[in-house]
Amino acid sequence: MKLPIYFDYSATTPVDERVAEKMCRCLTRDGVFGNPASRSHPFGWEAEKLVNEARQNVAALINADPREIVWTSGATESDNLALKGAAHFYQKRGKHIVTVKTEHKAVLDTCRQLEREGYEVTYLDVEPNGLLNLETFRAALREDTILASVMHVNNEIGVIQDIAAIGNICRENNVIFHVDGAQSAGKVEIDLQAMPVDLMSFSAHKIYGPKGMGALYVRRKPRVRLEAQMHGGGHERGLRSGTLATHQIVGMGEAFRIAKEEMAEENARILALRNRLWNGIKDMEEVYLNGDLEQRIAGNLNVSFNFVEGESLMMALKDMAVSSGSACTSASLEPSYVLRALGREDELAHSSLRFTLGRYTTEEEIDYVINKLREQVQRLRDLSPLWDMYKAGIDLKSVQWAAH
Amino acid sequence: MAYSEKVIDHYENPRNVGQMDDAAKNVGTGMVGAPACGDVMRLQIEVGEDGVIKDAKFKTYGCGSAIASSSLLTEWVKGKTLEEAQQIKNTDIAEELALPPVKVHCSVLAEDAIKAAIDDFASKQN
């Protein structure tokens, strides 16, 4: 077993060797380096052929038409294009947008920008398990609502929203529906022939493709219109100008092709590992799972170890890469806004760790982390005055703390 | 974030971890911070008849820098008079541990803790 161990697959994934190999063939002079937009020579034609294959592979994983795929630089750009593009195009219909407090910053911050431009945005709360209540969502829609954005899988807690049901409510109310699918592609079945979704953002590097590459699905029937955010040579049917990055696109295509082929088997394997991890720690005292256990992707476990601060626990787990819901590492002392939106107390949010498992996680690694966690949580609790107080039966909420 | 060697040393081998009798007249207890902010320090000092700190213990809930700040503080205050201990500045702690700017609040908390412990001791003497 190699140390440090990688348990941060939701942050990014390594590029699959099969993907890297294909990408390398699109860079040098003996490879397919041509500009896919060059119509007058074979260098361009060959590149265009590879781009088309990749487009088909991406479309196939999500059961869409290849013509519905727009290449972008990543899910952040896709979110920006979808939200700003639709909001601008449909502004005569209304200026109200509905989204959720647990969305990724790429959606939330884009919505903030639209607010500065004069749009009104409603940020919905979620249930304590992280899921959106459908009636809450329905009630938030108004006459002037033009657009709703709800992520498929949450990046911190891994919960899966009922996109089909939310999409149906949007259809009934004539609202354009955008879904951030950065964390769901290759992990959850996506069938865009069946799901009433108008716009969906994807990323390559979350599923063993390269960073700096993404796509936006733009529905053709019924047709969804967008105002372009990047102007230039009119690439991607005018929706996103800029020379296509053949090697990146080929990488994303191959990553999506592999995902379609191996997803079922891979999910079963990862789920077994995730359950092994959770079963290995859930009997410890004062351990809380964040987010619904059932409506959740296989690779995510987000846990709070009460009375232990997340960053110090990460320091104890220095031979493994995990992430913490405690924002103590940044200038602000605010803990994760996602965990707070679930109604978790600040102290539990400060005490949380996110483990995300993936293609290369092994059983040996899981057993290693279980042992390390049990030992280090105990060590840090022995150092914790809060643990002493808890053990002495003192209700921490009854204590007058000097907040700073 | 990269931690300094001194922070890592105190975090991995914390000095003077423990608890003293809160009620004892010769013990001063300072508890500062709040769980909601992500750090709580409890510092206790045992003071001799001569006004010298004979022993110090701590427990800390917080990040590695908070643990290291309080651990270092217990080493520093032992053998000092209350007046001398009162003079310890958060900047001394931050400098010794090479804390980055975002972690300076940990050293501030440690300074607050020793002041609170001294106050608590003083209030018991009247």
Chai-1 contact restraints between the chains, C-beta under 6 A:
chainA,res_idxA,chainB,res_idxB,connection_type,confidence,min_distance_angstrom,max_distance_angstrom,comment,restraint_id
A,E309,B,G38,contact,1.0,0.0,6.0,A-B,restraint_1
A,E309,B,Y61,contact,1.0,0.0,6.0,A-B,restraint_2
A,E309,B,G62,contact,1.0,0.0,6.0,A-B,restraint_3
A,E309,B,C63,contact,1.0,0.0,6.0,A-B,restraint_4
A,E311,B,C63,contact,1.0,0.0,6.0,A-B,restraint_5
A,S312,B,C63,contact,1.0,0.0,6.0,A-B,restraint_6
A,S312,B,G64,contact,1.0,0.0,6.0,A-B,restraint_7
A,M315,B,G64,contact,1.0,0.0,6.0,A-B,restraint_8
A,S326,B,G38,contact,1.0,0.0,6.0,A-B,restraint_9
A,C328,B,G38,contact,1.0,0.0,6.0,A-B,restraint_10
A,C328,B,C63,contact,1.0,0.0,6.0,A-B,restraint_11
A,T329,B,M1,contact,1.0,0.0,6.0,A-B,restraint_12
A,A331,B,V102,contact,1.0,0.0,6.0,A-B,restraint_13
A,L333,B,C37,contact,1.0,0.0,6.0,A-B,restraint_14
A,L333,B,G38,contact,1.0,0.0,6.0,A-B,restraint_15
A,D346,B,A36,contact,1.0,0.0,6.0,A-B,restraint_16
A,E347,B,P35,contact,1.0,0.0,6.0,A-B,restraint_17
A,E347,B,A36,contact,1.0,0.0,6.0,A-B,restraint_18
A,H350,B,G38,contact,1.0,0.0,6.0,A-B,restraint_19
A,L383,B,V17,contact,1.0,0.0,6.0,A-B,restraint_20
A,L383,B,K59,contact,1.0,0.0,6.0,A-B,restraint_21
A,S384,B,Y61,contact,1.0,0.0,6.0,A-B,restraint_22
A,P385,B,V40,contact,1.0,0.0,6.0,A-B,restraint_23
A,P385,B,R42,contact,1.0,0.0,6.0,A-B,restraint_24
A,P385,B,K59,contact,1.0,0.0,6.0,A-B,restraint_25
A,L386,B,V40,contact,1.0,0.0,6.0,A-B,restraint_26
A,L386,B,Y61,contact,1.0,0.0,6.0,A-B,restraint_27
A,W401,B,A34,contact,1.0,0.0,6.0,A-B,restraint_28
A,A402,B,V32,contact,1.0,0.0,6.0,A-B,restraint_29
A,A403,B,A34,contact,1.0,0.0,6.0,A-B,restraint_30
A,A403,B,C37,contact,1.0,0.0,6.0,A-B,restraint_31
A,H404,B,C37,contact,1.0,0.0,6.0,A-B,restraint_32
